[in-house]
Amino acid sequence: MKVAVTGSHGLIGSALVASLEADGHEVVRVVRGPGDVLDVGGLGGVEAVVHLAGEGIAERRWTPAQKEKIRHSRIMGTDLLARRLAELTPRPAVLVSGSAVGYYGDRSDTELDESSAAGTGFLADLCREWEAATAPAADAGIRVARIRTGIVQSPNGGALKRQLPLFKFGLGGRLGPGRQYQSWIAIDDEVSAIRHVLNTDDLSGPVNLTAPNAVTNAEFTATLASVLRRPALLPVPRFGLALVLGRELVDEALLFSQRVMPRRLEQSGYQFHYPSLEGALRALLA
């Protein structure tokens, strides 16, 4: 199969490309061209597309300029890609387009699935518009799956890579109250689930890519410390996080609670390699 991948050099994209190529698939890497815009000129003949490109959401403080940069890269980039795919002859059969569990906003301990309404806040609004930008591809008859990914666990990047040095020195701790739920997924399951969505013809619309066992931040902290055999006794207060990263980013990206269930993924027959956090962390950090 000839698969186009945007964001192919990121944490998820690089792992996905390696997996596809190892199984003999032809991968077309879609990169950014002049003006930091996706170069969508080489998509002829692709059979499937995975869209993962976009400005990092929690990489730096959410100034007005940074928020606009995030919105432009995620929403306008998706719209550009979807319109280009709609123009192709023949068109690819499927577009798997990235989104995030931030769609659901702050929902305490309520179990959320793909039928749950969108929340409020910058991330929720971003995800709603980001997903809506795939409409031109869907209107052209392309199967579009919008994958709402949780916190991807990998020692090679993302949140876990940033946390490991502190935890290894015994300086880790819960964030704020620690009661907020974190919906997570191991990198191996993220890649396998994307490939499952690509190959499952009746999966379209929103699909949650999260492990079936969300944990609170306090539970995550205790589990990671246990796997590393280190103490984790230094809670990080909200005001300290806000001083460094800004209140809005801290609240929405670190302290909002989202207990997301992968209902559609499991109903379609996907079986997780790492359904439990402890098992995932022990495998990833072995």
N, C-alpha and C positions, 0 to 999 in steps of 0.2 A: 504494500500500500504506500502511496506517496502522500506524506503528511507534512503540512506546513505548520511551523511552530513559531509564534512570536514570544519574546522574552526568553529565548532559548539559552541565554547565558546566565539567567537567574538561578536561584536555588532549586525551584521546581522544574523549570525548563531544562536545565542542564541534565538533571537526573532523568527526565522524561526522554530527551533526545538519546541519551546513552542506552536506555532500555529499548527504545524503538529500533535503533540501529543494531543493537545486539541480536535482535530477532529478524534482521534482514530487511526492515522497512527503509524506504528512501525518505530522508528528512530534508525539507527545505527550510532553512533558517531565515525568518523574516526579521530584518534589522531596521533600525532607525536611519533615515536618510537626512538630507539637509533640513535645517529647521527643527530637528528633533522629532520629525514626523515619520511614522512607519512607512517603509518603502514597500508598497504593495504591488509593484510592477511585475514580479516574477512568480505569480500564483497560478499561471495557466497549467492545467493538467493535474492539479492537486485533487486528491480524493477526500481528504479530511483536513480540518484546520483546528489547531489548539491555540487559543489566544490568551497569553499570560503576561503580555507586556504592560508596563505602566510605572509611573513614578512611585517609589516606595512610600507607603502610607505612614509608617511610624519612624521614618529615618531621621527626621528633624522637626523642630518646633513648628507648630501650625501658625505661621504668620499668614496674613491675608494673601501675600504673594505665593507662599508655599501651598496653601489650600487651592489656589487657582491653578497652580502647576499640576497638582494631583488630579484635579477635576479635568483639566484639559487633556492630560495624557490618558486617563482612563476612559472618559466619556467620548471625547472627540476621536481618540485613536480607535475605539471600538466602532464608532459610527463610520469612520473612513474604511475600516476593514470590511464591515458588513456590506457597505454599498459596493465596494469593489467585488466582493464575492457574488453579489447579486447580478453583476454585469457579466460574469464569466460564462463561457459556453465551451464545454459543459461545466456546470457548477459542481462544487464539491458536495458530497452527500450530507456532511455533518460539520457543524461548527460547535466546538466546546469552548465556551467563553468564560474566563475567570470572573469571579465575584467573591464575596466574603461574608462570614457570619455577622459582620457588622451591620448587615441588612436588618437584623432583628432588634437593634438598639439594646437598651438596658431593661432586662426582663426578669430580674431576681432569680428565683429557682423554678420558674415555669418551664416545663418541657416544650421545646419548640421544634416543629417540623416544617416541611416545605409549604404547608397550607397556612402557616402562621403569618399574620400581617407584618408589614414593615414597621420598624420602630421610628424614633425621632432622633435628630442630631445630625452632625455633619456626615458621619460615616454611613448612617442609614440612608440619608438623602443621596449621597454619592453612589451607594450600591444600587439603589432603585433606578437612578438615571443611567448608570453604567450598564445595567441589565437591559433597560429599555432601548439602549443604543444598538442592540443586536436586531432590532425589528426589521430593517431592510433585508437581512439575510433570511429571516423566517418568512417574511412576506413573499420572497422569491422561491419558496418551497424547500429551502435548506432546513434540515433538522437542526435545531439550535438547543443545546443544553447549557444552562447557566450554573456553573459549579460554585457553590458558596462554601469556601474553604475555611477551616478553622486554623488554629495556630500550628504550623507545620513544625514537627520535632525533627531536628537534624543537627548533629554536631558541626556540620559544614556551613551553617548559615542561620539566619533568622534569630528568633528570641533565644533559643537554647544556646547557640554559640556565644551570645552576649552574656548569658547567665553563668556559663560554666566556670570562667575564671574566679568569680566571686565565691561560688559554691565550693569549688575545690580548695579555697583557702579558708573555708568555714565562715564566710562572711555573707552567706545567703540568708534570705528571710522572706516572709510573706509581704505582699504589696498591699498597703492600706489595711482594711479590716480582714482581708483574706477570705471573706465569705462569698466573693464573686466567683461565679462558675466560669471555667475556661474550657472551651470546646477545642480539642486538639486532634491531630492526626499525625502518625509517623510518616516520614518521607516515603518509605516503601509502599505504604498503603495509598498515599496521595497519588503516586505514579500509577500504581496498579488500578486504582479507582478511575483515574482519567482514561486509561486504556479500556477499562470495562465500559465506561460511558461511550467511548468512541465506537465500540463494537456491539452495543445493545441498541437495536433499531427503535425500540419503543420508549427509550429514555429521552425526553425532551423537556424543556422548561427548567424550573429550578431543581437542583440536586445538591443536597448537603453533603459535603466531603468532610466529615468529622468522624472520629471514633465513636462507638456506641456508648462509651462510658466517660462522659464529661466529669471533670473534677473541680472542686473549689481551688482557689489559689493556695489556700493553706494546705490542702491535700497534695497539690502539685509540689509545693515547697518541701513538705515532709518526705514525699516519695523520692524526689531528686536527691535530697540530702542523704537519705537512706541508701540509695544506689551508690552514691559516691563515698559513703561511710564518713560523712562529715556532719558536724552540727549545723543547724540553721536557726539561730537564736536572735537574729537582728532584724526585726520588722522594719520595713521602710515606710515611713509615714507619708500620707498624701501630700502634705505641704512640702516635704523635701523633694518628692518627685516633680511636683508642680513648679518648683523653683528652677529645676533643670530643663524640663521638657514643656512646661506650659500646662495650665489647668485643663484646657479643652482636650488636648491629646491624651493626657494622663487619665482623665475621666472616661473617655470613650474607648481608648485603645488598651488601657490597663485595668481600669476599675469597673467598667460596665460588666454586667453579669449576663451571660448567654449560655443556656443549657440546651444545646442543639443536638437533635437526634437525626441520624442518617436514614430516615424511614424509606425513602424511595430507592436508595442504593441497596439496602438490605432486601427490600421486596423484589428487586430485580435479580437477586441471586448472588450479590457480591458477598464474599466471606473475607473478613478482616484477618490479616496476618498478625496484627497487634491490637486486639480489642481493649487491652488493659494498659494503663500508663506504665506501671512497673515493668511489665514484660517488654514494652517498647523501649523504655530507657535502658534497661539492661542489655538489650540487643544492640542499640545504637551506640552505647558507651562501653561495650565490651573491650 
